[in-house]
Amino acid sequence: MSRPTLADFKKKALSKAAVKKEYDALSPAYKLRLKLIALRQKAGLTQEQIADVLHTNKSNISRLENANSEISPKLSTIEQYAQAVGYDVEIKFIRKRN
């Protein structure tokens, strides 16, 4: 008997309406944090280097990039971060599918 994969677990969990609703609610914040990390790495910067540019502590950058963080960053922080890695921020609204 084979061991269940993470994909199997996710599929089973997301089949439950309450889990799917929570997953969908957290998805934008998770994707944002993954994007921030990818942009920083593409720019060749460490968390410490970006902290220096933003005049903050490495721990604040770590918290900003942490997918499990319960703290929502301010838009101004995201803009400063983006500028530090050579990007501008563009916000896009997408109509919900019901």
Number of C-alpha atoms within 10 A of each C-alpha: 3 4 6 8 9 9 9 11 10 12 12 11 14 16 10 10 10 10 14 15 12 11 14 11 11 13 12 11 19 16 12 15 20 14 13 18 20 12 18 19 13 10 14 11 15 14 17 16 16 20 19 13 13 16 9 12 14 17 12 13 20 15 16 23 20 16 17 12 14 10 10 9 14 9 10 10 12 17 14 16 23 16 14 20 18 11 13 12 13 6 5 5 5 6 5 5 4 3
